[in-house]
Amino acid sequence: KEHYLENFVQSVFNALVEANVQVAGGTLAIGGDGRFHNKVACQTIIKMAIANGVKKIWVGQNGLLSTPAMSAVIRTRDGGFVPFGGFILSASHNPGGIDEDFGIKFNGENGGPAPEKVTDLVYKHTTQISEYKIAKGVPEIDLSTPAKFVVGEGDAAVEVEVIDSTEDHVNLLKKCFDFEVIKKLAARKDFSMVYDSMHGVQGPYAKKVLCEELGLPESSCLNAVPKEDFGGPSSSSHGHADPNLTHAVELVKIMGLNAKGETIDVGGATVPSFGAAADGDADRNMILGRKFFVSPSDSLAVLVANAVCIPQFKDGLKGVARSMPTSGALERVAKAEKIPFFETPTGWKFFGNLMDSGDEKYFPGKPVYTPFICGEESFGTGSDHVREKDGLWAVLAWLQVLAVRNSDPALPFVSVEEIVSEHWRVYGRNYYARYDYEGVDKAAAEKMMADMGKSIEEGMVGKEFGRFKIKVADIFQYEDPIDGSI
């Protein structure tokens, strides 16, 4: 829709000013997942930022910054916490292309999604906006190569820097993991892997880490060239860069599985030891072993149980959390290992409060829960190194666990399936189901949810459905233990 982007961006600037954020004279980061309209939107936001008084702008090379990379840029570049925030141009795992989805969101000074007090202000300003500011006569910035540009003169000069999209994120990941140990895993003759970037933004990051840093062959990176339509309707994923068994068709087949997670006959093909996939903006992940699917809930629990293998957690974990729809596998580990556990609503900003708890800038006097691991059943996993879920972090965490569990090359390879099966034997196994319904009638869906809530209030506990009896049924409500919000 014409001027929609401009109206939304101006509403964000207006909301930030009302929230006493120093926009004028400040630094802003911009980047996205490379979908259709990404580059055009970057140029528009640059001009609007200049008109709103921003003095320094960081833009990802080719307009690209993964969602976790944006958080890393805000938190670490030039000493850390320089920008007042950043615009991420992405519709996450939704399809890209001229006839598909485009999205935009704002992350704040801590590198995480804008808190509700800011998003509420943004919404308010969208309902009353009458004008937007944009600098005229500003030339298009060449985003193809890292470089610095100065727009304007004297006191009105603004610096626009095109930054290496991968640099800050990869440098941060090197502090979380022991790349030298993972290199030894990569060098084993009985190990191979495939990482499917699904033509989203993860491709350059995957190549940088897996090939340049860890020495894996380029064949380890599948669909690693970002495309505006994520491969489009003719691709195996139909341009739907969503890392699950349904859409990551090519990877799933390579790993010897079908869309139900069942094993298939691969003929004489060699199935890799490890497989993973990323979504469009690279914050989600799917983990696969040889002919073996790891559910997101189990993946989270297994990483927490094996956190001792990861250098980032050498001194132990102080907190773990999952979203409400995620299975109970995590609390089994938390209870056994005596780690503080939290169940939150869906949305990474709720994890962010727990990560920032005890920080003198945000929540002084509150308990400290970092080092911290958290995740969602919608294929999101992360830690306190950034304030977003991080698909590449999850992949490296699994590689670190595999590397430590296979430190002796003379012994047989310990597989992903063996690690998960061992986990089930120690902690027990949780089963759960998720059903997605698309294109449903909104009114009918709202009525169904209302009826379900009424049934719970009237009493569902003890009722039997087939061979199952309901033990617990509740209407989830979350009181944030950090800021007290409900």
Solvent accessible surface area in square Angstrom, and as a share of the most:
residue,aa,sasa,rsa
1,K,216,0.92
2,E,143,0.64
3,H,82,0.37
4,Y,135,0.51
5,L,19,0.10
6,E,31,0.14
7,N,52,0.26
8,F,45,0.19
9,V,0,0.00
10,Q,3,0.01
11,S,0,0.00
12,V,1,0.01
13,F,1,0.01
14,N,46,0.24
15,A,0,0.00
16,L,4,0.02
17,V,93,0.53
18,E,82,0.37
19,A,38,0.29
20,N,129,0.66
21,V,44,0.25
22,Q,138,0.61
23,V,3,0.02
24,A,72,0.56
25,G,50,0.48
26,G,15,0.14
27,T,13,0.08
28,L,0,0.00
29,A,0,0.00
30,I,0,0.00
31,G,0,0.00
32,G,1,0.01
33,D,1,0.01
34,G,12,0.11
35,R,0,0.00
36,F,78,0.32
37,H,66,0.29
38,N,2,0.01
39,K,106,0.45
40,V,89,0.51
41,A,0,0.00
42,C,0,0.00
43,Q,20,0.09
44,T,20,0.12
45,I,0,0.00
46,I,1,0.00
47,K,40,0.17
48,M,0,0.00
49,A,0,0.00
50,I,28,0.14
51,A,36,0.28
52,N,23,0.12
53,G,27,0.26
54,V,0,0.00
55,K,74,0.31
56,K,67,0.29
57,I,0,0.00
58,W,0,0.00
59,V,0,0.00
60,G,0,0.00
61,Q,47,0.21
62,N,55,0.28
63,G,0,0.00
64,L,18,0.09
65,L,1,0.00
66,S,0,0.00
67,T,0,0.00
68,P,1,0.01
69,A,0,0.00
70,M,0,0.00
71,S,0,0.00
72,A,0,0.00
73,V,1,0.01
74,I,0,0.00
75,R,38,0.14
76,T,49,0.29
77,R,31,0.11
78,D,99,0.52
79,G,80,0.77
80,G,15,0.14
81,F,94,0.39
82,V,65,0.37
83,P,3,0.02
84,F,20,0.08
85,G,0,0.00
86,G,0,0.00
87,F,0,0.00
88,I,2,0.01
89,L,0,0.00
90,S,16,0.11
91,A,16,0.13
92,S,28,0.18
93,H,44,0.20
94,N,56,0.29
95,P,26,0.16
96,G,4,0.04
97,G,11,0.10
98,I,130,0.66
99,D,129,0.67
100,E,91,0.41
101,D,62,0.32
102,F,68,0.28
103,G,17,0.16
104,I,32,0.16
105,K,71,0.30
106,F,14,0.06
107,N,0,0.00
108,G,11,0.11
109,E,72,0.32
110,N,27,0.14
111,G,0,0.00
112,G,3,0.02
113,P,31,0.20
114,A,9,0.07
115,P,59,0.37
116,E,88,0.40
117,K,153,0.65
118,V,13,0.07
119,T,55,0.32
120,D,94,0.49
121,L,38,0.19
122,V,13,0.08
123,Y,150,0.57
124,K,78,0.33
125,H,25,0.11
126,T,52,0.31
127,T,89,0.51
128,Q,109,0.48
129,I,43,0.22
130,S,111,0.72
131,E,123,0.55
132,Y,66,0.25
133,K,102,0.43
134,I,49,0.25
135,A,19,0.15
136,K,173,0.73
137,G,82,0.78
138,V,18,0.10
139,P,87,0.55
140,E,116,0.52
141,I,9,0.04
142,D,80,0.41
143,L,12,0.06
144,S,58,0.38
145,T,80,0.47
146,P,62,0.39
147,A,42,0.32
148,K,130,0.55
149,F,64,0.27
150,V,104,0.60
151,V,19,0.11
152,G,45,0.44
153,E,151,0.68
154,G,67,0.64
155,D,145,0.75
156,A,72,0.56
157,A,28,0.21
158,V,6,0.04
159,E,47,0.21
160,V,0,0.00
161,E,25,0.11
162,V,1,0.01
163,I,2,0.01
164,D,55,0.28
165,S,9,0.06
166,T,13,0.08
167,E,75,0.33
168,D,14,0.07
169,H,1,0.00
170,V,3,0.02
171,N,71,0.36
172,L,21,0.11
173,L,0,0.00
174,K,85,0.36
175,K,158,0.67
176,C,5,0.03
177,F,7,0.03
178,D,53,0.27
179,F,18,0.08
180,E,106,0.48
181,V,46,0.27
182,I,2,0.01
183,K,75,0.32
184,K,150,0.63
185,L,5,0.02
186,A,17,0.13
187,A,82,0.63
188,R,24,0.09
189,K,210,0.89
190,D,67,0.34
191,F,14,0.06
192,S,47,0.31
193,M,5,0.02
194,V,15,0.09
195,Y,0,0.00
196,D,2,0.01
197,S,0,0.00
198,M,6,0.03
199,H,26,0.12
200,G,0,0.00
201,V,0,0.00
202,Q,1,0.00
203,G,0,0.00
204,P,42,0.26
205,Y,1,0.00
206,A,0,0.00
207,K,81,0.34
208,K,63,0.27
209,V,0,0.00
210,L,0,0.00
211,C,24,0.14
212,E,122,0.55
213,E,36,0.16
214,L,5,0.02
215,G,62,0.60
216,L,12,0.06
217,P,81,0.51
218,E,133,0.60
219,S,92,0.59
220,S,3,0.02
221,C,18,0.11
222,L,31,0.15
223,N,37,0.19
224,A,9,0.07
225,V,84,0.48
226,P,38,0.24
227,K,85,0.36
228,E,86,0.38
229,D,51,0.27
230,F,1,0.00
231,G,15,0.15
232,G,3,0.03
233,P,114,0.72
234,S,113,0.73
235,S,27,0.18
236,S,50,0.33
237,S,11,0.07
238,H,130,0.58
239,G,2,0.02
240,H,33,0.15
241,A,0,0.00
242,D,16,0.08
243,P,0,0.00
244,N,28,0.15
245,L,24,0.12
246,T,84,0.49
247,H,38,0.17
248,A,1,0.01
249,V,67,0.39
250,E,66,0.30
251,L,0,0.00
252,V,4,0.02
253,K,136,0.57
254,I,61,0.31
255,M,0,0.00
256,G,0,0.00
257,L,3,0.01
258,N,49,0.25
259,A,63,0.49
260,K,163,0.69
261,G,24,0.23
262,E,91,0.41
263,T,87,0.51
264,I,49,0.25
265,D,130,0.67
266,V,37,0.21
267,G,60,0.57
268,G,85,0.81
269,A,66,0.51
270,T,118,0.68
271,V,11,0.06
272,P,11,0.07
273,S,3,0.02
274,F,0,0.00
275,G,0,0.00
276,A,0,0.00
277,A,0,0.00
278,A,0,0.00
279,D,0,0.00
280,G,0,0.00
281,D,7,0.03
282,A,0,0.00
283,D,7,0.04
284,R,35,0.13
285,N,6,0.03
286,M,1,0.00
287,I,2,0.01
288,L,0,0.00
289,G,0,0.00
290,R,102,0.37
291,K,71,0.30
292,F,28,0.12
293,F,55,0.23
294,V,3,0.02
295,S,22,0.14
296,P,14,0.09
297,S,2,0.01
298,D,11,0.06
299,S,3,0.02
300,L,2,0.01
301,A,0,0.00
302,V,0,0.00
303,L,0,0.00
304,V,6,0.03
305,A,29,0.22
306,N,20,0.11
307,A,8,0.06
308,V,126,0.72
309,C,18,0.11
310,I,1,0.00
311,P,49,0.31
312,Q,38,0.17
313,F,3,0.01
314,K,157,0.66
315,D,127,0.66
316,G,33,0.32
317,L,25,0.13
318,K,106,0.45
319,G,0,0.00
320,V,0,0.00
321,A,0,0.00
322,R,18,0.06
323,S,1,0.00
324,M,84,0.37
325,P,57,0.36
326,T,5,0.03
327,S,9,0.06
328,G,19,0.18
329,A,4,0.03
330,L,1,0.01
331,E,50,0.22
332,R,105,0.38
333,V,0,0.00
334,A,2,0.02
335,K,171,0.72
336,A,59,0.46
337,E,86,0.39
338,K,180,0.76
339,I,23,0.12
340,P,62,0.39
341,F,63,0.26
342,F,31,0.13
343,E,57,0.25
344,T,0,0.00
345,P,31,0.19
346,T,85,0.49
347,G,21,0.20
348,W,10,0.03
349,K,62,0.26
350,F,36,0.15
351,F,0,0.00
352,G,7,0.07
353,N,31,0.16
354,L,0,0.00
355,M,6,0.03
356,D,7,0.03
357,S,3,0.02
358,G,16,0.15
359,D,58,0.30
360,E,137,0.62
361,K,126,0.53
362,Y,58,0.22
363,F,43,0.18
364,P,78,0.49
365,G,80,0.77
366,K,80,0.34
367,P,75,0.47
368,V,77,0.45
369,Y,31,0.12
370,T,32,0.18
371,P,34,0.22
372,F,0,0.00
373,I,0,0.00
374,C,0,0.00
375,G,0,0.00
376,E,7,0.03
377,E,18,0.08
378,S,15,0.10
379,F,32,0.13
380,G,1,0.01
381,T,3,0.02
382,G,0,0.00
383,S,0,0.00
384,D,28,0.15
385,H,16,0.07
386,V,0,0.00
387,R,14,0.05
388,E,2,0.01
389,K,23,0.10
390,D,0,0.00
391,G,0,0.00
392,L,0,0.00
393,W,0,0.00
394,A,0,0.00
395,V,0,0.00
396,L,0,0.00
397,A,0,0.00
398,W,0,0.00
399,L,2,0.01
400,Q,2,0.01
401,V,0,0.00
402,L,1,0.00
403,A,3,0.03
404,V,59,0.34
405,R,72,0.26
406,N,9,0.05
407,S,89,0.58
408,D,64,0.33
409,P,103,0.65
410,A,91,0.71
411,L,109,0.54
412,P,114,0.72
413,F,35,0.15
414,V,39,0.23
415,S,23,0.15
416,V,1,0.00
417,E,77,0.35
418,E,91,0.41
419,I,2,0.01
420,V,1,0.01
421,S,29,0.18
422,E,66,0.29
423,H,9,0.04
424,W,46,0.16
425,R,179,0.65
426,V,102,0.59
427,Y,37,0.14
428,G,27,0.26
429,R,109,0.40
430,N,37,0.19
431,Y,169,0.64
432,Y,81,0.31
433,A,74,0.58
434,R,131,0.48
435,Y,160,0.61
436,D,96,0.50
437,Y,164,0.62
438,E,149,0.67
439,G,88,0.84
440,V,84,0.48
441,D,92,0.48
442,K,151,0.64
443,A,70,0.54
444,A,59,0.46
445,A,33,0.26
446,E,97,0.43
447,K,132,0.56
448,M,106,0.47
449,M,113,0.51
450,A,66,0.51
451,D,64,0.33
452,M,93,0.42
453,G,16,0.16
454,K,123,0.52
455,S,45,0.29
456,I,37,0.19
457,E,131,0.59
458,E,126,0.57
459,G,36,0.35
460,M,37,0.17
461,V,93,0.54
462,G,40,0.38
463,K,108,0.46
464,E,115,0.52
465,F,117,0.49
466,G,78,0.75
467,R,215,0.78
468,F,130,0.54
469,K,129,0.54
470,I,38,0.19
471,K,174,0.74
472,V,112,0.64
473,A,29,0.23
474,D,96,0.50
475,I,100,0.51
476,F,63,0.26
477,Q,136,0.61
478,Y,26,0.10
479,E,114,0.51
480,D,3,0.02
481,P,59,0.37
482,I,7,0.04
483,D,73,0.38
484,G,42,0.40
485,S,53,0.34
486,I,147,0.75
